[in-house]
Amino acid sequence: MSTDRPSTAVLRDELWRAVIEGTEYDAVDVVRGGLDAGWEEEALLLDVVAAVQERIGAEWAADRITVAQEHAATAINERVIAALVHRPAAGRPVPPHRGRVTVTCVDGEWHAFPARLVAEVLRLRGWQVDYLGAQTPTPHLVAHQHHTDSDAVLLSGSIPTHLPAAHAAITACQAVGVPVLAGGRAFGEDGRFARALGADGWAP
């Protein structure tokens, strides 16, 4: 293991250049190099990959990168996550099993990257995670609860116009005895909409 551990800023800059230039292998090399230098998976996910993804969104919103560039960069970051967390477990400590949760997006919500990050962090912390991805219809989400008996549903949403669908999902899951934790910008900076919709908890 290298003792020359790169800083957060260096890793972010290197990953940013790789995803914007569309060089997938270089992007994967950045996080693998971070691992080799002593970074932990969770820190790389939250402090590096998530930060770069937030920058991608900000640059797109400011019209400094195109929709195509944003899509391509996000797709590379998805593959970076897979390369980071889907590695042989040899030599890594095994966290205690904490339970089972479902992580999914509100019906109509295509922005699944934040939910994916949450799912992978929870796996690293010992949770069994059923990650359902983008825009899961509420009837299918409820059917999944009948099949799996999750301890909780973690529901992600970024666009406020999807709040009625979020409300339907929250009430339907609670009706079968599964608590719902809401997260994402759709629920307000302070979680006011999550509380208004009856969610059992909220995180930004």
C-alpha positions in Angstrom: 0.0 0.0 0.0 1.3 3.4 -0.9 2.1 5.9 1.8 1.6 8.8 -0.6 -2.2 9.1 -0.2 -3.7 11.6 -2.6 -6.0 14.3 -1.2 -9.7 14.5 -1.7 -9.2 17.5 -4.1 -6.7 15.6 -6.2 -8.9 12.5 -6.6 -12.0 14.7 -7.4 -10.1 16.6 -10.1 -8.7 13.4 -11.6 -12.1 11.7 -11.7 -13.7 14.8 -13.1 -11.3 15.0 -16.0 -11.8 11.3 -16.7 -15.6 11.4 -16.8 -15.7 14.6 -18.8 -13.2 13.3 -21.3 -15.2 10.0 -21.5 -12.2 7.8 -20.5 -13.9 5.1 -18.5 -10.7 3.1 -17.7 -9.0 6.2 -16.4 -12.0 6.9 -14.2 -11.8 3.4 -12.7 -8.1 3.7 -12.2 -8.6 6.9 -10.1 -10.7 5.1 -7.5 -8.7 1.9 -7.6 -5.6 4.0 -7.1 -7.3 5.6 -4.1 -8.0 2.2 -2.6 -4.4 1.2 -3.1 -3.3 4.4 -1.4 -5.4 3.6 1.7 -8.8 5.2 1.0 -11.8 3.3 2.2 -14.7 2.5 -0.2 -17.2 4.5 1.6 -15.0 7.6 1.7 -14.4 7.3 -2.0 -18.1 6.9 -2.7 -19.2 9.9 -0.7 -16.2 12.3 -0.8 -15.1 11.7 -4.3 -17.7 10.0 -6.6 -20.7 11.8 -5.1 -18.9 15.2 -5.2 -18.0 14.7 -8.9 -21.5 13.7 -9.7 -22.8 16.8 -8.0 -20.4 18.9 -10.1 -21.7 17.2 -13.2 -25.2 18.2 -12.4 -24.2 21.8 -11.6 -22.2 22.1 -14.8 -25.2 20.8 -16.8 -27.6 23.2 -15.0 -25.3 26.1 -15.8 -25.3 25.0 -19.5 -21.5 24.4 -19.5 -21.8 20.8 -20.5 -24.4 19.2 -22.8 -27.1 16.7 -22.0 -25.1 14.1 -23.9 -21.9 14.9 -21.8 -24.0 14.7 -18.6 -25.4 11.3 -19.6 -22.0 9.9 -20.6 -20.3 11.2 -17.4 -23.1 9.7 -15.2 -22.8 6.4 -17.0 -19.1 6.3 -16.4 -19.6 7.2 -12.7 -22.1 4.3 -12.5 -19.4 1.9 -13.8 -16.9 3.5 -11.4 -19.2 2.5 -8.5 -19.5 -1.0 -9.8 -15.7 -1.3 -10.1 -15.2 0.1 -6.6 -17.6 -2.0 -4.6 -17.8 -5.3 -6.6 -14.4 -6.6 -5.7 -13.1 -9.8 -4.0 -13.8 -9.6 -0.3 -10.6 -11.3 0.6 -8.8 -9.3 3.3 -11.7 -7.0 4.0 -13.5 -7.0 7.3 -17.0 -8.4 7.2 -19.5 -6.0 8.8 -22.2 -7.4 11.1 -25.5 -8.1 9.4 -27.8 -5.3 10.3 -31.0 -6.2 8.4 -32.6 -5.9 5.0 -33.8 -2.7 3.2 -35.3 -1.8 -0.1 -33.7 1.2 -1.9 -35.7 2.7 -4.8 -36.8 5.8 -6.6 -40.3 7.3 -6.8 -42.4 6.2 -9.7 -41.4 8.6 -12.6 -38.0 9.5 -11.1 -35.2 8.7 -13.5 -32.4 10.2 -11.4 -31.3 7.0 -9.7 -27.6 7.9 -8.9 -28.2 9.1 -5.4 -30.2 6.0 -4.5 -27.4 3.8 -5.9 -24.9 5.6 -3.7 -27.1 5.1 -0.6 -27.5 1.4 -1.5 -23.8 0.8 -1.8 -22.9 2.6 1.4 -25.5 0.6 3.3 -24.1 -2.7 1.8 -20.7 -1.6 3.1 -22.2 -1.1 6.5 -23.7 -4.6 6.7 -27.2 -4.2 5.3 -28.7 -6.5 2.8 -30.0 -4.2 0.1 -32.6 -4.7 -2.6 -31.8 -1.9 -5.0 -34.7 -1.4 -7.4 -33.3 1.5 -9.3 -35.3 4.2 -11.2 -39.0 4.8 -11.3 -40.4 1.8 -9.5 -44.3 1.6 -9.8 -45.9 1.6 -6.4 -47.8 -1.7 -6.9 -44.5 -3.5 -7.7 -42.8 -1.9 -4.8 -45.5 -3.2 -2.4 -45.4 -6.6 -4.0 -41.6 -6.7 -3.4 -42.3 -6.0 0.3 -44.6 -9.0 0.5 -41.8 -11.2 -1.0 -38.9 -9.9 1.0 -40.2 -8.5 4.4 -37.8 -5.5 4.3 -37.1 -3.7 7.5 -37.6 -0.4 5.7 -38.1 1.2 2.3 -35.7 4.1 1.4 -37.4 6.2 -1.2 -35.5 8.7 -3.4 -36.8 11.6 -5.3 -35.3 14.7 -6.9 -38.2 16.4 -8.7 -41.1 17.9 -6.6 -43.7 17.1 -9.3 -43.3 13.4 -8.4 -44.4 14.1 -4.8 -47.9 12.7 -5.4 -46.4 9.4 -6.5 -44.1 9.5 -3.5 -47.1 10.0 -1.2 -48.8 6.9 -2.8 -45.7 4.8 -2.3 -45.3 6.0 1.3 -48.8 5.2 2.3 -48.9 1.9 0.5 -45.7 0.6 2.1 -46.8 1.7 5.5 -50.2 0.0 5.0 -48.3 -3.4 4.7 -46.3 -2.5 7.8 -43.0 -1.3 6.3 -41.7 2.1 7.4 -40.5 4.6 4.7 -37.5 6.9 4.8 -37.5 9.6 2.2 -34.5 11.3 0.7 -33.6 13.7 -2.1 -34.3 17.3 -3.2 -37.9 16.6 -4.0 -38.7 16.4 -0.3 -37.3 19.9 0.5 -34.0 21.1 1.9 -35.3 20.5 5.5 -37.5 17.5 4.7 -40.7 19.4 5.1 -42.4 17.6 2.3 -41.3 14.2 3.6 -43.0 15.1 6.9 -46.1 16.4 5.2 -46.4 13.2 3.2 -46.1 11.1 6.4 -42.7 9.5 5.8 -41.2 7.9 8.9 -37.9 9.6 8.4 -35.9 11.9 6.0 -32.4 12.5 5.0 -31.1 15.1 2.5 
